[in-house]
Amino acid sequence: MSDYSAVYEERFTRNLRRYASLRQRIKRRIERTLSDPYANTELLGDVSGKLNLRGCRSARIDRNFRIIFVICEECRNIPKCNYCFCEGLLDKTVIFLTVGPHDKAYAMR
């Protein structure tokens, strides 16, 4: 049973359809993330000077694929979090922003 509830941004669901061959691995990673979103994830900041992902987290699916998400209880306390869409949501909510190959995920495509 999940401790956290999930919200999926449109970009995430679109990319999930695009990478159908990895769908089962992605879903298993989502389940693990919802159980404990702080375990085996990386807190992001300014990535390569291009995009400010401050407040976001990354979870590995495999060597090259990542899920980018925010945890509402965490990002509310991070100044200048560009991806905090948590207004009206409970603290125990995880918002999945995107999924894809490393470079595309970190570019929020």
Secondary structure, DSSP 8 states (H G I E B T S, - for coil): --SSEEEE-HHHHHHHHHTGGGHHHHHHHHHHHHH-TTTTEEE--EETTTEE-TT-EEEESSSSEEEEEEEHHHHTTSTT-TT---TTS-TTEEEEEEEEEHHHHHTT-
